[in-house]
Amino acid sequence: MKFLLDTNFLVDIFAFKIGLVSELSKFGRPELFALSSVFAELEKIRSRQRRFSRMAADFAGSECFLIESGQPVDTALLSMAKKGYVICTQDAALRKKISLLSLKSVAIRQKKYLEMI
C-alpha cells in the first residue's frame, strides 16, 4: 500500500514515539512517499524547532520516496489521494476533504497508534 506522509504527521510520529512502519503494516505492506514540498517544509523547520523535526526530516530523506510537486501541499496531497495513495496527516480539514471524496487517510489516535479513516 502506498502511504503519502504529511509534515505534521511525520513530526508527531517521532514526538509520540510511534513505530511508523510496524503500525502501517497493519494496513498492508507499506511503501512510504513524501512530497518534495513536505520535505522542504521539514528542512525549513528543522533548524528552529525541536529535535522531532530533525528526526522527521532525516527519516523522510532516507526512508521515503520523494515525489516532485509544484502545487501547494494540501492540493497536491488531495490529487495524490485521487491517484490511490493513502494520505497520512493530522490536519483535520484535510482529512475531512479526503473523506468527502470517499478516499483513505491515516491519523494518529490517542498518541499511541494509527487508524485508517
NORQUIWO-V465564 format. One record per pair of residues at least 24 apart in sequence whose C-alpha atoms are under 7 Angstrom apart, sorted by sequence separation. I is the first residue (numbers start at 0). J is the second residue. D is the distance in whole Angstrom. If there is no record, write none. Layout:
# NORQUIWO-V465564
I;J;D + I;J;D
This chain:
# NORQUIWO-V465564
33;59;7 + 0;27;6 + 2;29;7 + 0;28;6 + 1;29;6 + 2;30;6 + 3;31;6 + 4;32;6 + 5;33;7 + 0;29;5 + 1;30;5 + 2;31;5 + 3;32;5 + 4;33;5 + 0;30;6 + 1;31;6 + 2;32;6 + 3;33;5 + 33;63;6 + 35;65;6 + 6;37;6 + 32;63;5 + 33;64;6 + 34;65;6 + 35;66;6 + 5;37;6 + 31;63;5 + 32;64;5 + 33;65;5 + 34;66;5 + 35;67;5 + 36;68;7 + 31;64;6 + 32;65;6 + 33;66;6 + 34;67;6 + 35;68;6 + 32;66;7 + 34;68;6 + 6;41;7 + 37;72;7 + 36;72;6 + 14;51;6 + 13;51;6 + 10;51;6 + 10;52;6 + 13;55;7 + 10;55;5 + 9;55;5 + 8;87;6 + 8;88;5 + 3;84;6 + 7;88;7 + 8;89;6 + 2;84;6 + 3;85;6 + 4;86;6 + 5;87;6 + 7;89;6 + 1;84;5 + 2;85;5 + 3;86;5 + 4;87;5 + 5;88;5 + 1;85;6 + 2;86;6 + 3;87;6 + 4;88;7 + 2;87;7 + 22;112;7 + 22;113;6 + 17;111;6 + 15;110;6 + 17;112;7 + 15;111;7
